[in-house]
Amino acid sequence: MPTPKYSNDPEVEHSLRLSVRDGVAYSVMIGMSESYFSAYALFLKATTAQIAFLAAIPPLLGSAAQLFSAWLARRMSRRKPIILIGVAWQLAMLLPMIWLPYLFPERAVSFFIACTILYFAAFNLASPIWSSMMGDLVPERRRGRYFARRTRLMSLTAFTALWLAGIVLHFGKLQDQTRFAFLIIFTLALVARLYSLTQIARMTEPPSTTALPEPLVRRDILRRIRHSQFARFSLFYSFLNIAVTIVSPFITVYLLRDLKFSYLEFTTSAAMYVMAQFLTLNLWGRISDALGNRLILVVTGSTIAIIPGLWLLSTNFWYIVGLQIFGGLTWAGFSLSANNFIYDTVAPVKRATYMAFHNVLANGGIFVGSLLGGYLGTHFSDTVTFFGHTIHWPSQLCWLFVLSAIARTVVALLFIPHLKEVRDVPQRSAGWLIFRVTQFHALAGLIFSIFPFGQRPQQTTHKARVNKSG
């Protein structure tokens, strides 16, 4: 099947193809390393509080790198050098992650967290500038389909890398060589990011007039942001991050520590999430191009609110696989439409500044939610009594699923009704979109056949789950 053409300018078209290669290589790094950061921390004997710290601090301090990135872009008047510095810095942080636990095992968790902070700071240095440059490179009329195709290829690659890494870890654990297995997959991640760096270096940078971010300290900038559709969406995204990260950083802990999933079971559930994204992104991209992004945000943003509650219905492995498929389908639509919504609401000349502002708010939400979840996760009991009946949950972390579901529902009700479509697109109802996704995509039928909706949830005790998974 021939590669679609997105621009009539040969240099732009070539750069867009290089960006696809960059994204694929980046996905190998994600699948081989970043997806296993929490699992690696658990292997190094990290506590729940340290996992919370690992999830909360890097994004917060990374926000400072975003502001520095915007300031640096104004001084340099070019974007690609900043992106290259950030990518090189990020891949360089994988080296100490690999070797410091060998050299200083008694401080392994502390060193790993420090390296992770620098790793995400590097990502945040490049992120808003990369978004600005790609916003200029990708033609608006093709934006949804281009990013959908790029993200689909990235999801497929991440799925494959995730599986391979999981297999390496599985057999490494069987041979009592888990640390060596982590060394292998992190090294492969470093090589992949190095290839990604070479592809970005070959890309053509568009004219730099759109790369001059305005300083965020100016009052008129803050006033314009505060009263814009962009501000409403950024606040929605930030508060949603708080609600989501109350529980999301601890799902790895829940599966590996409390439910005693093997690395292979853990990888399978995570890989199904990625595969669901791959299978549905093209559909989401076409809907985004044709009908705008608000409709997708309404449906997926509302659906995201119920996902944590579904985690409480069963600890059965195959149920969790089905739940991950459902989550991947939903988050694929939300993430794609959220990204495109930002591009639609912000003029190109202001994009780097506004993206930095958006990412600072988003990372602040991650910081607050992760710390809140980490604190509450150590203060709850694994039993709950309703009307004289005591329920024994498989983990005290189950309370975080309840709180996250409540918080997501509140955020959706407060913000989603106020989001407005900024493009001139045909009007469709949320019901129409749900029908479109469920009736015209084969994956949806699989999801609804896997989920036991309308059936009595399986009550699997913690002891039974441990015995089943070995």
Secondary structure as the mmCIF struct_conf table of DSSP 4:
data_model
#
loop_
_struct_conf.conf_type_id
_struct_conf.id
_struct_conf.beg_label_comp_id
_struct_conf.beg_label_asym_id
_struct_conf.beg_label_seq_id
_struct_conf.end_label_comp_id
_struct_conf.end_label_asym_id
_struct_conf.end_label_seq_id
HELX_LH_PP_P HELX_LH_PP_P1 PRO A 2 LYS A 5
BEND BEND1 ASN A 8 ASP A 9
HELX_RH_AL_P HELX_RH_AL_P1 PRO A 10 MET A 32
TURN_TY1_P TURN_TY1_P1 SER A 33 SER A 33
HELX_RH_3T_P HELX_RH_3T_P1 GLU A 34 TYR A 36
HELX_RH_AL_P HELX_RH_AL_P2 PHE A 37 PHE A 43
TURN_TY1_P TURN_TY1_P2 LEU A 44 LYS A 45
HELX_RH_AL_P HELX_RH_AL_P3 THR A 48 MET A 76
BEND BEND2 ARG A 79 ARG A 79
HELX_RH_AL_P HELX_RH_AL_P4 LYS A 80 LEU A 103
HELX_RH_3T_P HELX_RH_3T_P2 PRO A 105 ARG A 107
HELX_RH_AL_P HELX_RH_AL_P5 ALA A 108 LEU A 137
BEND BEND3 VAL A 138 VAL A 138
HELX_RH_3T_P HELX_RH_3T_P3 GLU A 140 ARG A 142
HELX_RH_AL_P HELX_RH_AL_P6 ARG A 143 LEU A 174
TURN_TY1_P TURN_TY1_P3 GLN A 175 ASP A 176
HELX_RH_AL_P HELX_RH_AL_P7 THR A 178 ALA A 201
TURN_TY1_P TURN_TY1_P4 ARG A 202 ARG A 202
BEND BEND4 MET A 203 MET A 203
HELX_LH_PP_P HELX_LH_PP_P2 THR A 204 PRO A 207
HELX_RH_3T_P HELX_RH_3T_P4 SER A 208 ALA A 211
HELX_LH_PP_P HELX_LH_PP_P3 PRO A 213 PRO A 215
TURN_TY1_P TURN_TY1_P5 LEU A 216 VAL A 217
BEND BEND5 ARG A 218 ARG A 218
HELX_RH_AL_P HELX_RH_AL_P8 ARG A 219 ARG A 226
TURN_TY1_P TURN_TY1_P6 HIS A 227 HIS A 227
BEND BEND6 SER A 228 SER A 228
HELX_RH_AL_P HELX_RH_AL_P9 GLN A 229 THR A 245
TURN_TY1_P TURN_TY1_P7 ILE A 246 VAL A 247
HELX_RH_3T_P HELX_RH_3T_P5 SER A 248 PHE A 250
HELX_RH_AL_P HELX_RH_AL_P10 ILE A 251 VAL A 253
HELX_RH_PI_P HELX_RH_PI_P1 TYR A 254 ASP A 258
BEND BEND7 LEU A 259 LEU A 259
HELX_RH_AL_P HELX_RH_AL_P11 TYR A 263 LEU A 291
BEND BEND8 ASN A 293 ASN A 293
HELX_RH_AL_P HELX_RH_AL_P12 ARG A 294 ILE A 304
TURN_TY1_P TURN_TY1_P8 ALA A 305 ILE A 306
HELX_RH_AL_P HELX_RH_AL_P13 ILE A 307 LEU A 310
TURN_TY1_P TURN_TY1_P9 TRP A 311 LEU A 312
BEND BEND9 LEU A 313 LEU A 313
HELX_RH_AL_P HELX_RH_AL_P14 PHE A 317 THR A 345
BEND BEND10 VAL A 346 VAL A 346
HELX_RH_3T_P HELX_RH_3T_P6 PRO A 348 LYS A 350
HELX_RH_AL_P HELX_RH_AL_P15 ARG A 351 GLY A 377
TURN_TY1_P TURN_TY1_P10 THR A 378 HIS A 379
BEND BEND11 ASP A 382 ASP A 382
STRN STRN1 THR A 383 PHE A 386
TURN_TY1_P TURN_TY1_P11 PHE A 387 GLY A 388
STRN STRN2 HIS A 389 HIS A 392
BEND BEND12 PRO A 394 PRO A 394
TURN_TY1_P TURN_TY1_P12 GLN A 396 LEU A 397
HELX_RH_AL_P HELX_RH_AL_P16 CYS A 398 PHE A 415
HELX_RH_3T_P HELX_RH_3T_P7 ILE A 416 HIS A 418
BEND BEND13 ARG A 423 ARG A 423
HELX_RH_AL_P HELX_RH_AL_P17 ALA A 430 PHE A 440
HELX_RH_AL_P HELX_RH_AL_P18 ALA A 442 ILE A 450
BEND BEND14 PHE A 451 PHE A 451
TURN_TY1_P TURN_TY1_P13 PHE A 453 GLY A 454
BEND BEND15 GLN A 455 GLN A 455
HELX_LH_PP_P HELX_LH_PP_P4 ARG A 456 GLN A 458
HELX_RH_AL_P HELX_RH_AL_P19 HIS A 462 SER A 469
#
